[in-house]
């Protein structure tokens, strides 16, 4: 099969991190944030929930696009601490509580993704990475919150920013923790008939 070079995508999000990652691959990124609300869905495991959210975001945008629109990319990241799910904190108090829960221990980051195109079809799944935090002191937690960085990130930290100082180790895909598993994305694009290189 001859693969078509992927030149542009529609991102169903306004996430600066996902935009940056896609642009780093040489893609033109058309930002079309989904209006889908990431509500809880009973009976789904964390990996299934992240994938479900990503699919719903992609399908929400797909319904507004023309037939020959570029590939839609959607993703959802959930932080999982022993089955407790952390999304984006609602306020600084919740951010502090999340960081205290992550301190000195391992948690899982699940990033669900969905690629959709009217011609090629749909591919979706989830990539899970284990992240271990250093032990945090209360002053460190408050200083980190004061940077504003935790407020728009699942689990109240960003591994690519100052949050890197909170992380002792990771086991898995760094980019999935950032919000978009790039190597997996490339494989799924190939399955749909596109190449990124």
Steps between C-alpha positions, in 0.01 A plus 500: 500500500630845409465737795395862453719757675294662774532879475225630729264387773197634681563498876183463707657698784664832577769336715826693447698182569320294236526783247875525569551123467315477169683801359831341604415224248480759221120499490271793441257496792144625457364552852131409541429446872232244574198602703479153653499503881719236662236354730543180700372185332401215730663163454809609306855435615734805488657394167156443350376835632793692348440329165126564521555872564743524208251328267218730606714808440600379153143411405371834629732683260466247217132582467582862416760431230481464124567162343850593382611659829838397648542225756342580839721444805345486848645396835416485867740458792404358839723458805420182695607454863387155614176535305434861604487713187647850488404736222576872496471660846203729553697736725827537689372301798420203279837533325677485837299193603592324176870579538497374860345174377770461232790584733756223542311235307423353161190584299379417151438746219249377241483691173218392275513602136277490195585565135206547264461569132190465280699313234740293710288416804579507870778371725501537877666363809690593813864520609582462870820624665608450862631816667667513842517828693766613744379566854365855504506743790205732552707805405592337167134425431395858573788647299413281203132595516601868513657461152150434359630199308287234674163659429432372147662158527374157600642410840602863558844477340673530164798272446640725227513811720595567860307185586803306373661588835231298679564180303748239620454258207271390219445158348341533157428771245606850608285659229192317623552671837518832311165414343565336161688170442689589182646160405160335541342784302743434213413127494128572505539754219668231291208266566275771353724546196710799610867545578659764720856464366 
